[in-house]
Amino acid sequence: MEPLVRFEQRGGVGVLTLSRADKRNALNLALWGELEAHLATIEALGEALGAVVLRAAGPVFCAGNDLKERGIAAPRANYQASIVTRLASLPQPVIVAVQGGCFTGGLELALAGDIILAGESASFADTHGKFALVPVWGMSQRLPRRVGQWKAREISFTGLPVSGVEAARIGLANACVPDAELEARTMEMAEAIAAQSRHSVFAYKRLYTAQADLPLEAGLAYEIVNSAGVGPDMAERVSGRFG
């Protein structure tokens, strides 16, 4: 049986690929199980990876949850939500490359990344309302943190699609690029991150995550108390070994 999620290590970058293209990468329980196993591998690799890419095979990033599996019991309570949180909690920065549709559960998966790059074909939508559903994988929390409370309400209340260009304009995506350039641009950014000090980048991610909702003064105090300080590779980097 062909894997539903592929993982490969390209130097210091880990690449996850949703590989259920014949079903528009709809998220079924088997896919979630494979994704969770690969996340465990990435966690075990630790500093061997400086960045992680999440992408998808085929013309569609992810059509969302596989509604044909409605009523089938998951292995544990909050199963899918816990895997989305695990992706968001990786120590490495996660770049999500989106082409084509990125709907509902697929959008929740993308929002777990640190950086979203959209191809020009990308179309983002929250269609919970279309199917009389309410989010439980993080949409109501991660979407407003990325685009602001009022734009998030518009996206969720209307269910209307947001193009790749518009996503970049409102901050849902960090950039919108031609589809033909999406993979190269994603890997270029991932390799740039992986070239930085793991000590610094991992610490930055922890600081940004912890301080996301703190007032400025509290955030500044948090940074002072929780900064990891000088990294073990500082001397080598200052001497020019890392370019």
C-alpha positions in Angstrom: 0.0 0.0 0.0 1.3 3.4 -0.9 2.0 5.7 2.1 -0.5 8.5 2.7 2.2 10.8 4.1 5.8 10.7 3.0 8.8 11.9 5.0 12.3 12.5 3.7 15.3 14.3 5.1 17.0 16.7 2.7 20.1 17.8 4.5 19.0 19.8 7.5 15.4 20.0 6.2 12.6 17.5 6.9 9.9 17.3 4.2 6.4 16.0 4.9 4.2 15.3 1.9 0.5 14.6 2.1 0.2 11.8 -0.6 -3.5 11.1 -0.9 -3.8 13.1 -4.1 -6.6 10.9 -5.6 -8.8 12.0 -2.7 -7.6 15.6 -2.8 -5.5 14.8 0.3 -8.6 14.5 2.4 -7.7 13.8 6.0 -8.8 10.3 7.0 -7.7 8.4 10.1 -5.0 6.4 8.3 -3.4 9.6 7.1 -3.5 11.1 10.6 -1.8 8.0 12.0 1.0 8.2 9.4 1.4 11.9 10.1 1.7 11.3 13.8 4.3 8.7 13.3 6.4 11.0 11.1 6.1 13.8 13.7 7.5 11.4 16.3 10.5 10.8 13.9 11.1 14.5 13.5 11.0 15.0 17.3 13.5 12.2 17.7 15.8 13.8 15.1 15.9 17.0 17.1 18.7 19.3 16.0 19.5 17.2 13.0 16.7 19.1 11.4 16.7 22.9 11.3 13.4 23.3 9.5 10.4 21.3 8.4 8.3 21.6 5.3 4.7 20.4 5.0 3.5 20.2 1.4 1.0 18.1 -0.6 1.1 16.0 -3.8 -1.2 16.8 -6.6 -3.1 20.0 -7.5 -4.9 20.4 -4.2 -3.2 20.9 -0.8 -6.0 19.5 1.3 -9.8 19.3 0.9 -10.3 19.0 4.6 -11.5 16.2 6.8 -12.7 13.1 5.1 -16.4 13.3 5.9 -17.0 9.8 4.6 -15.4 8.7 7.9 -17.9 10.6 10.0 -19.0 8.3 12.8 -15.9 6.1 12.8 -14.3 6.3 16.2 -10.8 7.8 16.4 -8.1 6.0 18.4 -8.4 8.4 21.3 -10.3 11.6 22.3 -9.2 14.8 20.5 -7.0 12.6 18.2 -6.8 14.9 15.2 -6.5 18.1 17.4 -3.6 16.6 19.3 -1.7 15.9 16.1 -2.3 19.4 14.8 -1.0 20.7 18.2 2.0 18.3 17.9 2.8 19.8 14.5 2.6 23.3 15.9 4.8 22.4 18.8 7.7 21.0 16.9 10.9 22.8 17.9 11.8 23.4 14.3 10.1 26.2 12.3 7.4 24.6 10.0 6.9 26.0 6.5 3.6 25.0 4.8 3.5 25.2 1.0 -0.1 25.4 -0.3 -1.3 25.0 -3.9 -4.9 24.6 -4.9 -7.6 24.2 -2.3 -6.8 24.4 1.4 -10.2 24.0 3.1 -11.4 23.7 6.7 -9.4 20.9 8.3 -6.7 21.5 5.7 -6.6 25.1 6.7 -6.4 24.1 10.4 -3.4 21.9 9.5 -1.7 24.8 7.6 -2.3 27.2 10.4 -0.2 25.0 12.7 2.8 26.0 10.6 5.0 29.0 11.4 5.1 30.2 7.8 2.7 29.7 4.9 3.7 30.1 1.3 0.9 30.1 -1.2 1.0 29.3 -4.9 -1.1 31.5 -7.2 -3.6 28.7 -7.4 -4.1 28.5 -3.7 -7.6 29.0 -2.3 -8.2 29.1 1.5 -11.6 28.6 3.0 -13.3 27.7 6.3 -16.4 25.7 5.4 -17.4 24.4 8.8 -20.7 26.4 8.5 -21.5 24.8 5.1 -21.7 21.3 6.8 -23.1 22.4 10.2 -19.8 21.8 11.9 -17.9 23.7 14.6 -14.1 23.7 14.8 -12.2 21.6 17.3 -8.8 21.5 15.7 -7.8 25.1 16.4 -9.5 27.3 13.8 -11.1 29.7 16.2 -7.7 30.3 17.9 -5.1 30.1 15.2 -6.9 31.9 12.4 -7.5 35.2 14.3 -4.0 35.1 15.6 -2.8 35.2 12.0 -5.3 37.6 10.3 -6.9 39.4 13.2 -10.2 38.9 14.9 -12.5 40.6 12.4 -11.1 39.2 9.2 -11.2 35.8 10.8 -14.9 36.2 11.6 -15.5 37.2 8.0 -13.7 34.1 6.7 -15.5 31.8 9.0 -18.9 33.3 8.9 -19.1 33.5 5.1 -17.2 30.4 4.1 -16.0 32.3 1.1 -12.6 31.4 -0.5 -9.5 33.6 0.0 -7.1 33.6 -3.0 -3.4 33.1 -2.6 -2.9 36.8 -3.5 -5.4 37.9 -1.0 -4.1 35.5 1.6 -0.7 37.2 1.3 -2.2 40.6 1.5 -4.1 39.9 4.8 -1.2 37.9 6.4 -2.8 34.5 6.2 0.1 33.6 3.9 3.6 35.1 4.1 3.9 35.3 0.4 2.1 34.3 -2.9 4.3 32.9 -5.7 3.8 31.3 -9.1 2.9 27.6 -8.7 5.9 26.7 -10.8 8.2 28.3 -8.2 6.4 27.2 -5.0 8.6 24.1 -4.3 11.8 25.9 -5.0 10.9 29.0 -3.0 9.8 26.8 -0.1 13.0 24.8 0.0 15.1 28.0 -0.4 13.4 29.4 2.7 13.7 26.2 4.6 17.4 25.9 3.8 18.0 29.5 4.8 16.4 28.7 8.2 18.3 25.5 8.5 21.6 27.4 7.9 21.0 29.5 11.1 22.0 28.4 14.6 19.6 25.8 15.9 20.1 27.2 19.3 18.9 30.7 18.2 16.0 29.6 15.9 14.6 27.1 18.3 14.8 29.6 21.1 13.1 32.2 19.0 10.2 29.9 18.2 9.7 29.2 21.9 9.8 32.9 22.7 7.4 33.9 20.0 5.0 31.1 20.9 5.1 31.9 24.6 4.7 35.7 24.2 2.0 35.7 21.5 -0.7 37.0 23.9 1.4 38.9 26.4 1.3 42.7 26.7 4.6 44.4 25.6 6.0 45.0 29.0 5.2 41.4 30.2 6.7 40.1 26.9 9.9 42.0 27.4 10.3 40.7 30.9 9.6 37.2 29.7 12.3 37.4 27.1 14.9 38.5 29.7 14.0 35.8 32.1 13.6 33.0 29.5 16.2 33.8 26.9 18.5 30.8 26.2 21.4 33.2 25.9 24.6 32.5 23.9 24.5 29.3 21.9 27.3 26.6 21.9 28.0 27.4 18.2 28.5 31.1 18.7 32.3 31.1 18.6 32.4 29.1 15.4 29.8 31.4 13.8 31.6 34.5 14.8 34.9 33.1 13.4 33.2 32.6 10.1 33.0 28.9 9.9 29.3 29.0 9.0 29.7 31.8 6.5 
